[in-house]
Amino acid sequence: MKHTDLVALIEAGVGERGGSWADLGAGEGAFTLALADLLGPEAHIVAVDRDAGALRALDGRFETRVADFTRPLDLHDLDGVVMANSLHFVRDKRPVLDAVRRMLRPGGRLIVVEYGTDRGNQWVPHPFTYARWETMAAQAGFRNTRLLSTIPSRWLGSMYSAVSLSP
Ligand SMILES: C[S@@+](CC[C@H](N)C(=O)[O-])C[C@H]1O[C@@H](n2cnc3c(N)ncnc32)[C@H](O)[C@@H]1O
């Protein structure tokens, strides 16, 4: 996907410029870069991934942290978190969602980007439709979940973005 398409996918969920954000499962940082465009130079973004090699693409431009986001991350009072095609690697998402909720300030934003299917495969093991996401996010204490955008995808039919607020 082109950078401008990635920006468009999350733009309506980002809100104010600046602030402190994390990209969990950032990989080589496609959405870290999209976020950086939307938040501007005042923002602080930490890119987290368990794959040190992938994060190297962001060295010198962002704070990077080699870590497993299913373990405690010591991130607090964030204005926002992006999880783009990373939550589908986790079967039991509730503990991760609880941890993400706790790392956000009240009213902080969680943006997810996911494939629009509940049926996984060996590369995308545990994806979830937007309908399921609404339920999962509410059960984990997030509120005001809304769909931002849906686009066709060569893999698994479609991809969507959604935003939820921390209570
Ligand atoms: C499909 S890639 C998506 C990368 C990027 N967010 C994007 O959309 O271009 C998924 C990334 O999540 C990372 N990842 C998966 N599970 C993780 C975990 N438990 N902790 C940290 N990173 C994880 C993988 O290493 C990989 O870089």
The ligand as an ORCA input file, in Angstrom:
! r2SCAN-3c Opt
* xyz 0 1
  C       2.086     -8.027      9.597
  S       3.345     -7.149     10.440
  C       2.629     -5.519     10.487
  C       3.662     -4.450     10.601
  C       3.108     -3.016     10.583
  N       2.244     -2.750     11.735
  C       2.347     -2.769      9.309
  O       1.112     -2.773      9.329
  O       3.011     -2.570      8.271
  C       3.132     -7.682     12.121
  C       4.251     -7.246     13.048
  O       3.857     -7.516     14.393
  C       4.976     -8.013     15.087
  N       4.484     -8.772     16.222
  C       3.633     -9.831     16.213
  N       3.405    -10.251     17.453
  C       4.132     -9.461     18.279
  C       4.336     -9.400     19.681
  N       3.727    -10.287     20.504
  N       5.124     -8.452     20.182
  C       5.758     -7.575     19.374
  N       5.630     -7.573     18.034
  C       4.825     -8.506     17.485
  C       5.727     -8.841     14.073
  O       7.085     -9.002     14.450
  C       5.555     -7.996     12.808
  O       6.594     -7.080     12.644
*
